[in-house]
Amino acid sequence: QGQLAQSGGGSAQAGDSLTLSCVLSGRPFNWNDIRWYRQSPGEQREMIAESTRTGFANYKQDRVAVFRDSAKSTVYLQLNNMKPEDTGLYLCAAKWYYDTEYTLWGQGTQVTVSS
């Protein structure tokens, strides 16, 4: 049960910053860890950042920051100094803190960066 609703994204120029949002509903926000992934054309989906229920942030890519707002049940992904290689479909995913797999997925939001 539960849903993830994503917003943000769109077109940007190299060097711009963009913030994506992921809102969790239908399950307790503070019992869930949230991850951000990027799916680029022709490439495998890769994990970019993670926000755990304890507030720990784990980054797999530079130029990004992840923020967690418990009052809004939202995790934000900030993309900074964007480059064309940041182009792709961005997805957020959630799991219960005691689970090992991320099984709840957002609908995805497209980000396109031009040089």
PAZADO-768015 format. One record per residue: residue in three letters; x, y, z of N, C-alpha, C, O, CB in turn. Coordinates in nm, 3 decimals, always signed. Last residue first. Glycine has a CB too. Layout:
! residues N
- rose n_xx n_yy n_zz ca_xx ca_yy ca_zz c_xx c_yy c_zz o_xx o_yy o_zz cb_xx cb_yy cb_zz
- Ala X Y Z X Y Z X Y Z X Y Z X Y Z $
...
END
This chain:
! residues 115
- rose n_xx n_yy n_zz ca_xx ca_yy ca_zz c_xx c_yy c_zz o_xx o_yy o_zz cb_xx cb_yy cb_zz
- Ser +2.309 +2.168 -2.357 +2.437 +2.240 -2.340 +2.430 +2.380 -2.395 +2.528 +2.454 -2.389 +2.550 +2.165 -2.408 $
- Ser +2.025 +2.063 -2.168 +2.091 +2.097 -2.293 +2.215 +2.181 -2.267 +2.223 +2.255 -2.169 +1.993 +2.171 -2.387 $
- Val +1.862 +1.812 -2.001 +1.959 +1.920 -1.987 +2.028 +1.942 -2.120 +2.084 +1.849 -2.179 +2.062 +1.888 -1.876 $
- Thr +1.562 +1.700 -1.880 +1.641 +1.713 -2.002 +1.731 +1.835 -1.989 +1.683 +1.946 -1.969 +1.551 +1.724 -2.128 $
- Val +1.386 +1.473 -1.690 +1.475 +1.589 -1.684 +1.560 +1.588 -1.811 +1.623 +1.488 -1.844 +1.565 +1.588 -1.555 $
- Gln +1.072 +1.341 -1.606 +1.178 +1.356 -1.706 +1.255 +1.485 -1.683 +1.197 +1.591 -1.661 +1.120 +1.353 -1.848 $
- Thr +0.979 +1.132 -1.342 +0.972 +1.265 -1.399 +1.095 +1.286 -1.488 +1.207 +1.252 -1.450 +0.965 +1.374 -1.286 $
- Gly +0.780 +0.869 -1.199 +0.894 +0.918 -1.276 +0.870 +1.059 -1.327 +0.757 +1.100 -1.352 +0.923 +0.825 -1.392 $
- Gln +0.599 +0.767 -1.029 +0.568 +0.757 -1.172 +0.682 +0.804 -1.260 +0.682 +0.781 -1.381 +0.445 +0.838 -1.204 $
- Gly +0.757 +0.573 -0.765 +0.686 +0.686 -0.820 +0.670 +0.671 -0.970 +0.721 +0.576 -1.030 +0.759 +0.816 -0.786 $
- Trp +0.716 +0.253 -0.609 +0.781 +0.342 -0.704 +0.692 +0.458 -0.743 +0.570 +0.446 -0.753 +0.823 +0.266 -0.828 $
- Leu +0.805 +0.020 -0.370 +0.704 +0.121 -0.403 +0.771 +0.227 -0.488 +0.871 +0.286 -0.447 +0.639 +0.184 -0.275 $
- Thr +1.022 -0.138 -0.312 +0.914 -0.197 -0.390 +0.804 -0.099 -0.428 +0.718 -0.131 -0.511 +0.854 -0.310 -0.314 $
- Tyr +1.343 -0.202 -0.236 +1.255 -0.090 -0.264 +1.145 -0.137 -0.360 +1.173 -0.172 -0.474 +1.334 +0.032 -0.325 $
- Glu +1.434 -0.445 +0.011 +1.410 -0.404 -0.127 +1.315 -0.285 -0.135 +1.222 -0.270 -0.056 +1.354 -0.522 -0.207 $
- Thr +1.446 -0.501 +0.277 +1.572 -0.490 +0.204 +1.554 -0.439 +0.063 +1.650 -0.394 +0.001 +1.641 -0.624 +0.201 $
- Asp +1.269 -0.350 +0.558 +1.279 -0.429 +0.435 +1.415 -0.410 +0.370 +1.490 -0.318 +0.402 +1.168 -0.389 +0.337 $
- Tyr +1.256 -0.176 +0.763 +1.299 -0.312 +0.797 +1.310 -0.402 +0.675 +1.355 -0.516 +0.685 +1.203 -0.373 +0.898 $
- Tyr +1.152 +0.057 +0.658 +1.290 +0.060 +0.710 +1.343 -0.080 +0.738 +1.465 -0.100 +0.738 +1.296 +0.145 +0.837 $
- Trp +0.993 +0.006 +0.345 +0.984 +0.008 +0.490 +1.126 -0.006 +0.546 +1.210 -0.074 +0.486 +0.889 -0.107 +0.543 $
- Lys +1.089 +0.208 +0.068 +1.079 +0.078 +0.133 +1.057 +0.100 +0.282 +1.099 +0.202 +0.338 +1.206 -0.008 +0.106 $
- Ala +1.043 +0.378 -0.245 +1.036 +0.371 -0.100 +1.038 +0.226 -0.052 +0.995 +0.135 -0.123 +0.910 +0.441 -0.049 $
- Ala +1.175 +0.587 -0.503 +1.127 +0.458 -0.457 +1.133 +0.455 -0.305 +1.217 +0.521 -0.244 +1.210 +0.341 -0.518 $
- Cys +1.165 +0.801 -0.789 +1.188 +0.780 -0.647 +1.123 +0.647 -0.608 +1.028 +0.601 -0.671 +1.130 +0.899 -0.561 $
- Leu +1.333 +0.867 -1.094 +1.233 +0.791 -1.019 +1.267 +0.789 -0.871 +1.384 +0.777 -0.833 +1.222 +0.648 -1.073 $
- Tyr +1.384 +1.040 -1.387 +1.416 +1.031 -1.245 +1.300 +0.966 -1.171 +1.184 +1.006 -1.186 +1.448 +1.171 -1.186 $
- Leu +1.514 +0.991 -1.697 +1.391 +0.976 -1.620 +1.430 +0.954 -1.475 +1.502 +0.859 -1.443 +1.302 +0.858 -1.675 $
- Gly +1.757 +1.234 -1.815 +1.702 +1.102 -1.794 +1.569 +1.108 -1.720 +1.519 +1.215 -1.686 +1.799 +1.015 -1.717 $
- Thr +2.061 +1.414 -1.803 +1.934 +1.389 -1.871 +1.887 +1.246 -1.845 +1.964 +1.151 -1.851 +1.948 +1.413 -2.021 $
- Asp +2.312 +1.449 -1.718 +2.210 +1.435 -1.614 +2.072 +1.407 -1.673 +1.978 +1.378 -1.599 +2.205 +1.561 -1.528 $
- Glu +2.465 +1.508 -1.935 +2.461 +1.368 -1.893 +2.366 +1.343 -1.775 +2.343 +1.229 -1.737 +2.600 +1.320 -1.856 $
- Pro +2.457 +1.789 -1.945 +2.373 +1.710 -2.036 +2.363 +1.563 -1.996 +2.260 +1.499 -2.021 +2.427 +1.719 -2.176 $
- Lys +2.450 +1.902 -1.601 +2.520 +1.874 -1.725 +2.430 +1.790 -1.816 +2.336 +1.727 -1.767 +2.655 +1.800 -1.698 $
- Met +2.397 +2.146 -1.340 +2.357 +2.034 -1.423 +2.435 +2.027 -1.553 +2.480 +2.128 -1.607 +2.210 +2.042 -1.453 $
- Asn +2.443 +2.250 -1.078 +2.540 +2.262 -1.186 +2.517 +2.150 -1.289 +2.607 +2.072 -1.319 +2.686 +2.257 -1.130 $
- Asn +2.239 +2.010 -0.898 +2.315 +2.135 -0.908 +2.414 +2.131 -1.023 +2.464 +2.025 -1.061 +2.387 +2.164 -0.777 $
- Leu +1.937 +1.895 -0.795 +2.040 +1.873 -0.896 +2.110 +2.006 -0.921 +2.045 +2.103 -0.960 +1.980 +1.815 -1.029 $
- Gln +1.788 +1.771 -0.514 +1.835 +1.893 -0.578 +1.951 +1.857 -0.670 +2.049 +1.797 -0.628 +1.878 +1.999 -0.472 $
- Leu +1.510 +1.605 -0.421 +1.641 +1.583 -0.483 +1.678 +1.710 -0.556 +1.610 +1.752 -0.650 +1.639 +1.460 -0.580 $
- Tyr +1.319 +1.560 -0.127 +1.357 +1.642 -0.241 +1.494 +1.599 -0.292 +1.582 +1.561 -0.214 +1.359 +1.793 -0.204 $
- Val +1.049 +1.394 +0.012 +1.194 +1.394 -0.005 +1.224 +1.469 -0.134 +1.163 +1.444 -0.238 +1.252 +1.249 -0.008 $
- Thr +0.778 +1.439 +0.235 +0.840 +1.465 +0.105 +0.992 +1.453 +0.115 +1.054 +1.496 +0.213 +0.802 +1.604 +0.053 $
- Ser +0.591 +1.491 +0.433 +0.609 +1.354 +0.382 +0.678 +1.355 +0.246 +0.640 +1.282 +0.155 +0.474 +1.280 +0.372 $
- Lys +0.588 +1.732 +0.552 +0.523 +1.724 +0.421 +0.534 +1.585 +0.360 +0.490 +1.563 +0.247 +0.583 +1.826 +0.327 $
- Ala +0.727 +1.684 +0.782 +0.597 +1.751 +0.794 +0.518 +1.741 +0.664 +0.395 +1.743 +0.665 +0.616 +1.898 +0.833 $
- Ser +0.971 +1.584 +0.692 +0.874 +1.492 +0.751 +0.735 +1.554 +0.760 +0.635 +1.483 +0.748 +0.922 +1.449 +0.890 $
- Asp +1.163 +1.627 +0.437 +1.070 +1.711 +0.513 +0.960 +1.621 +0.566 +0.867 +1.586 +0.494 +1.012 +1.827 +0.425 $
- Arg +1.491 +1.592 +0.336 +1.374 +1.518 +0.384 +1.292 +1.613 +0.470 +1.343 +1.671 +0.565 +1.416 +1.390 +0.464 $
- Phe +1.704 +1.617 +0.053 +1.646 +1.676 +0.173 +1.516 +1.605 +0.208 +1.441 +1.564 +0.119 +1.622 +1.828 +0.155 $
- Val +2.006 +1.574 -0.118 +1.874 +1.520 -0.087 +1.829 +1.576 +0.048 +1.906 +1.581 +0.143 +1.876 +1.365 -0.085 $
- Ala +2.195 +1.690 -0.393 +2.167 +1.696 -0.249 +2.026 +1.642 -0.228 +1.937 +1.664 -0.311 +2.182 +1.842 -0.193 $
- Val +2.461 +1.661 -0.632 +2.323 +1.643 -0.590 +2.314 +1.656 -0.438 +2.411 +1.637 -0.366 +2.269 +1.505 -0.635 $
- Arg +2.724 +1.660 -0.711 +2.639 +1.769 -0.761 +2.492 +1.746 -0.726 +2.405 +1.809 -0.787 +2.655 +1.783 -0.912 $
- Asp +2.799 +1.309 -0.736 +2.822 +1.444 -0.685 +2.725 +1.540 -0.753 +2.651 +1.501 -0.843 +2.969 +1.489 -0.709 $
- Gln +2.638 +1.010 -0.635 +2.675 +1.102 -0.741 +2.701 +1.238 -0.680 +2.634 +1.279 -0.584 +2.565 +1.109 -0.850 $
- Lys +2.546 +0.872 -0.429 +2.623 +0.795 -0.525 +2.670 +0.881 -0.641 +2.734 +0.832 -0.734 +2.541 +0.679 -0.578 $
- Tyr +2.497 +0.943 -0.087 +2.506 +0.991 -0.224 +2.595 +0.900 -0.309 +2.702 +0.856 -0.266 +2.561 +1.134 -0.227 $
- Asn +2.276 +0.933 +0.175 +2.382 +0.858 +0.109 +2.382 +0.898 -0.038 +2.280 +0.888 -0.106 +2.361 +0.703 +0.126 $
- Ala +2.179 +1.062 +0.483 +2.179 +1.080 +0.338 +2.301 +1.009 +0.279 +2.413 +1.024 +0.327 +2.180 +1.231 +0.300 $
- Phe +1.970 +1.000 +0.760 +2.100 +0.979 +0.696 +2.085 +0.992 +0.545 +1.990 +0.940 +0.486 +2.158 +0.839 +0.733 $
- Gly +1.730 +1.012 +0.884 +1.786 +1.137 +0.836 +1.922 +1.123 +0.770 +1.982 +1.223 +0.730 +1.796 +1.232 +0.948 $
- Thr +1.611 +0.780 +0.944 +1.686 +0.843 +1.053 +1.749 +0.974 +1.010 +1.814 +1.041 +1.091 +1.793 +0.748 +1.104 $
- Arg +1.512 +0.694 +0.708 +1.415 +0.748 +0.804 +1.485 +0.816 +0.921 +1.426 +0.899 +0.989 +1.323 +0.638 +0.856 $
- Thr +1.740 +0.802 +0.449 +1.683 +0.705 +0.540 +1.592 +0.773 +0.641 +1.595 +0.895 +0.657 +1.794 +0.628 +0.611 $
- Ser +1.774 +0.864 +0.121 +1.741 +0.934 +0.244 +1.674 +0.832 +0.337 +1.566 +0.781 +0.307 +1.648 +1.059 +0.218 $
- Glu +2.008 +0.851 -0.146 +1.918 +0.781 -0.055 +1.896 +0.865 +0.069 +1.988 +0.930 +0.118 +1.974 +0.642 -0.018 $
- Ala +2.082 +0.884 -0.495 +2.088 +0.927 -0.356 +1.983 +0.853 -0.275 +1.885 +0.800 -0.328 +2.067 +1.081 -0.344 $
- Ile +2.102 +0.731 -0.731 +2.170 +0.859 -0.718 +2.188 +0.898 -0.573 +2.296 +0.941 -0.533 +2.094 +0.967 -0.790 $
- Met +2.123 +0.425 -0.900 +2.084 +0.495 -0.779 +2.168 +0.621 -0.765 +2.290 +0.618 -0.783 +2.099 +0.404 -0.655 $
- Glu +2.028 +0.370 -1.237 +2.131 +0.383 -1.135 +2.078 +0.463 -1.017 +1.998 +0.556 -1.032 +2.256 +0.450 -1.192 $
- Arg +1.933 +0.157 -1.498 +1.889 +0.247 -1.392 +1.996 +0.251 -1.283 +2.048 +0.147 -1.242 +1.751 +0.202 -1.334 $
- Gln +2.151 +0.136 -1.782 +2.080 +0.077 -1.669 +2.040 +0.184 -1.569 +2.105 +0.287 -1.557 +2.165 -0.030 -1.601 $
- Glu +2.087 +0.302 -2.097 +2.170 +0.265 -1.983 +2.084 +0.203 -1.873 +1.961 +0.215 -1.872 +2.245 +0.389 -1.928 $
- Gly +1.930 +0.399 -2.299 +2.032 +0.301 -2.333 +2.119 +0.257 -2.217 +2.215 +0.182 -2.236 +2.118 +0.355 -2.438 $
- Pro +1.867 +0.699 -2.131 +1.845 +0.620 -2.253 +1.961 +0.526 -2.280 +2.077 +0.568 -2.285 +1.824 +0.711 -2.373 $
- Ser +1.868 +0.658 -1.772 +1.909 +0.730 -1.893 +1.890 +0.640 -2.014 +1.895 +0.517 -2.002 +2.057 +0.777 -1.882 $
- Gln +1.716 +0.687 -1.486 +1.714 +0.594 -1.598 +1.747 +0.675 -1.721 +1.665 +0.752 -1.770 +1.575 +0.522 -1.613 $
- Arg +1.806 +0.731 -1.151 +1.797 +0.790 -1.284 +1.805 +0.678 -1.387 +1.888 +0.588 -1.378 +1.910 +0.895 -1.306 $
- Tyr +1.653 +0.742 -0.823 +1.724 +0.674 -0.931 +1.713 +0.757 -1.059 +1.625 +0.841 -1.073 +1.666 +0.531 -0.954 $
- Trp +1.643 +0.785 -0.475 +1.627 +0.846 -0.608 +1.714 +0.769 -0.707 +1.829 +0.736 -0.680 +1.666 +0.998 -0.605 $
- Arg +1.473 +0.638 -0.195 +1.585 +0.649 -0.287 +1.544 +0.722 -0.414 +1.428 +0.721 -0.453 +1.640 +0.511 -0.322 $
- Ile +1.381 +0.636 +0.145 +1.350 +0.681 +0.008 +1.479 +0.688 -0.073 +1.581 +0.737 -0.026 +1.278 +0.819 +0.008 $
- Asp +1.242 +0.447 +0.409 +1.360 +0.502 +0.343 +1.322 +0.532 +0.198 +1.241 +0.462 +0.138 +1.483 +0.401 +0.351 $
- Asn +0.984 +0.491 +0.651 +1.029 +0.455 +0.517 +1.160 +0.522 +0.479 +1.185 +0.638 +0.511 +0.923 +0.491 +0.418 $
- Trp +0.865 +0.581 +0.869 +0.898 +0.439 +0.872 +0.958 +0.394 +0.739 +0.979 +0.275 +0.716 +0.773 +0.356 +0.905 $
- Asn +0.788 +0.837 +0.829 +0.907 +0.815 +0.910 +0.939 +0.668 +0.932 +1.031 +0.634 +1.007 +0.891 +0.882 +1.043 $
- Phe +0.546 +0.810 +0.686 +0.668 +0.861 +0.620 +0.792 +0.823 +0.698 +0.892 +0.782 +0.639 +0.661 +1.013 +0.604 $
- Pro +0.324 +0.545 +0.683 +0.398 +0.641 +0.768 +0.531 +0.681 +0.707 +0.617 +0.597 +0.681 +0.421 +0.582 +0.907 $
- Arg +0.124 +0.557 +0.385 +0.203 +0.482 +0.483 +0.286 +0.582 +0.562 +0.314 +0.692 +0.514 +0.294 +0.375 +0.413 $
- Gly -0.018 +0.730 +0.224 -0.072 +0.597 +0.248 +0.010 +0.508 +0.339 -0.029 +0.394 +0.366 -0.089 +0.529 +0.120 $
- Ser +0.244 +0.895 +0.039 +0.113 +0.893 +0.105 +0.072 +0.749 +0.128 +0.119 +0.658 +0.060 +0.006 +0.969 +0.021 $
- Leu +0.525 +1.093 -0.030 +0.476 +0.961 +0.010 +0.341 +0.975 +0.081 +0.326 +1.057 +0.171 +0.579 +0.890 +0.103 $
- Val +0.651 +1.276 -0.294 +0.562 +1.279 -0.178 +0.508 +1.138 -0.152 +0.453 +1.073 -0.241 +0.445 +1.379 -0.201 $
- Cys +0.923 +1.423 -0.417 +0.865 +1.289 -0.408 +0.784 +1.285 -0.279 +0.840 +1.290 -0.169 +0.977 +1.176 -0.411 $
- Ser +1.061 +1.662 -0.645 +0.990 +1.628 -0.522 +0.931 +1.489 -0.531 +0.893 +1.442 -0.639 +0.880 +1.731 -0.493 $
- Leu +1.360 +1.823 -0.758 +1.253 +1.727 -0.779 +1.191 +1.691 -0.644 +1.260 +1.691 -0.541 +1.306 +1.600 -0.851 $
- Thr +1.508 +2.117 -0.868 +1.467 +2.038 -0.752 +1.348 +1.951 -0.786 +1.246 +1.999 -0.836 +1.434 +2.130 -0.633 $
- Leu +1.799 +2.230 -1.036 +1.660 +2.186 -1.043 +1.630 +2.104 -0.919 +1.716 +2.030 -0.870 +1.633 +2.103 -1.173 $
- Ser +2.023 +2.464 -1.184 +1.986 +2.375 -1.074 +1.837 +2.346 -1.085 +1.759 +2.426 -1.136 +2.020 +2.439 -0.935 $
- Asp +2.245 +2.498 -1.472 +2.125 +2.526 -1.392 +2.114 +2.431 -1.274 +2.185 +2.331 -1.265 +1.999 +2.518 -1.479 $
- Gly +2.450 +2.398 -1.621 +2.484 +2.493 -1.517 +2.366 +2.530 -1.428 +2.386 +2.587 -1.321 +2.539 +2.615 -1.578 $
- Ala +2.264 +2.367 -1.918 +2.383 +2.329 -1.843 +2.419 +2.438 -1.744 +2.419 +2.557 -1.778 +2.501 +2.301 -1.939 $
- Gln +1.913 +2.421 -1.872 +2.039 +2.449 -1.941 +2.154 +2.400 -1.855 +2.142 +2.393 -1.732 +2.053 +2.601 -1.973 $
- Ala +1.623 +2.209 -1.877 +1.717 +2.298 -1.812 +1.839 +2.318 -1.901 +1.863 +2.241 -1.994 +1.759 +2.244 -1.674 $
- Ser +1.287 +2.088 -1.857 +1.406 +2.121 -1.935 +1.493 +2.222 -1.861 +1.442 +2.309 -1.791 +1.367 +2.177 -2.072 $
- Gly +1.169 +1.868 -1.599 +1.149 +1.954 -1.714 +1.281 +1.977 -1.785 +1.374 +1.897 -1.776 +1.087 +2.086 -1.672 $
- Gly +1.115 +1.860 -1.238 +1.168 +1.812 -1.366 +1.139 +1.911 -1.476 +1.092 +2.022 -1.452 +1.109 +1.677 -1.401 $
- Gly +0.820 +1.822 -1.037 +0.944 +1.888 -1.073 +0.994 +1.834 -1.205 +0.919 +1.767 -1.276 +1.050 +1.870 -0.963 $
- Ser +0.704 +1.528 -0.865 +0.685 +1.652 -0.939 +0.821 +1.718 -0.957 +0.921 +1.675 -0.901 +0.586 +1.747 -0.865 $
- Gln +0.549 +1.215 -0.776 +0.665 +1.297 -0.811 +0.624 +1.424 -0.884 +0.523 +1.428 -0.954 +0.763 +1.218 -0.897 $
- Ala +0.419 +1.023 -0.527 +0.384 +1.119 -0.632 +0.502 +1.212 -0.654 +0.547 +1.280 -0.562 +0.257 +1.199 -0.595 $
- Leu +0.364 +0.703 -0.420 +0.465 +0.807 -0.434 +0.426 +0.894 -0.551 +0.404 +0.845 -0.662 +0.607 +0.745 -0.454 $
- Gln +0.152 +0.532 -0.187 +0.178 +0.590 -0.320 +0.290 +0.692 -0.311 +0.308 +0.758 -0.209 +0.051 +0.656 -0.378 $
- Gly +0.027 +0.235 -0.024 +0.101 +0.360 -0.031 +0.121 +0.405 -0.173 +0.109 +0.327 -0.268 +0.233 +0.346 +0.037 $
- Gln +0.085 -0.119 +0.000 +0.000 +0.000 +0.000 +0.088 +0.124 +0.000 +0.209 +0.116 +0.022 -0.096 +0.001 +0.123 $
END
